[in-house]
Amino acid sequence: MFFKLIKKPTFRINNYLVLNRYFSSSSKKMSDEIKLAQTATPEGDTIFGKIIRKEIPADIIYEDDQCLAFNDVSPQAPKHFLVIPKKHIQQLSTADDSDEQLLGHLIATARKCAAQQGLSNGYRLVINDGKQGGQSVYHLHVHILGGRQLGWPPG
């Protein structure tokens, strides 16, 4: 009986050997996130509402009267945090014209927090919208990911 040794594809970045992203643990996390998105419902309270009300703990990195930023509990990059509005907006596609100033403030806060977190070499902002967009929590939130070279295309 012959056994074939299957090697996971690798590549080098700055002389570090890196597993191909399709074989990494983040792929498992990503598929779990997609499953969550497919079963999430927009009704009711969310975990982010509980974080805003301080009912559950979060590693908060920034807070003002309009928004809150905190580190992601399941980071997909060396730096991964979320910025959320304190006002409940289900998703970007349900925001209305009266939310324009708040949405701008959300992005400006993401920029400030990225600088504060040392992401001077770049970062990615992601907003998942709806089931097909991978939204697993129906409270608008911006993911900020950085701290390494990010691949393209995402998803």
Sequence and secondary structure as in RCSB ss.txt:
>XXXX:A:sequence
MFFKLIKKPTFRINNYLVLNRYFSSSSKKMSDEIKLAQTATPEGDTIFGKIIRKEIPADIIYEDDQCLAFNDVSP
QAPKHFLVIPKKHIQQLSTADDSDEQLLGHLIATARKCAAQQGLSNGYRLVINDGKQGGQSVYHLHVHILGGRQL
GWPPG
>XXXX:A:secstr
         EEEETTEEEE GGGSHHHHHHHHHHHHHHH  SSS  HHHHHHTTSS   EEEE SSEEEEE SS 
SSSEEEEEEESS    GGG  GGGHHHHHHHHHHHHHHHHHTT TT EEEE   TTTTT  SSS  EEEEESS  
 SS  
